[in-house]
Amino acid sequence: LLERDVFVWNMVIQGYANVVPFVEALNVYDRIRFSGVPANRYTHPFVLEACGAMRDGKRGRIVHGHVVKCGLDSDLSVGNALIALYSKCEEIEISRRVFDEIPEKDSFSWNSMISGYTASGNPHEALIRSMLQENATCLPDHATLVCILPACVAASAIEVEFWIHSYI
């Protein structure tokens, strides 16, 4: 294509973010940045997904800086992608900070945080902070229940498991 708009760039980045080698998504992201076409709220989640797949927290922090610079840090999709990135990179404190800054969390926000705590060896924190315990603005979905069960097992939280079984 002679003229590439942000939609075209996003589709190429998304394609690479979903398959190996993920680094190609980052290479295309660099090309869009230097092409003069401004990235948008759809670009960054794809790029952050690729960073998370590679467990590249350093590159993820750079993209996070671009997100802040573009004023997209308050966007829910971008915030959710940041939570998932930092959780995958086992930077759970940063993930929690991003989570806390999201004004209206959705089930993806909660599920990413719960699974991040569990994966980082903090199952008690996953249970304490879960949407099942706090005043969440959304209800648990099937993915939430799948995320919370490993935390219950790791924390030996039999009573929570019974509650989840009843909820289901």
PyMOL commands that set and color helices and strands:
alter all, ss='L'
color gray80, all
select helices_A, chain A and resi 6-17+23-35+43-53+57-70+76-88+92-101+107-119+123-129+142-155+158-167
alter helices_A, ss='H'
color red, helices_A
deselect
rebuild
show_as cartoon
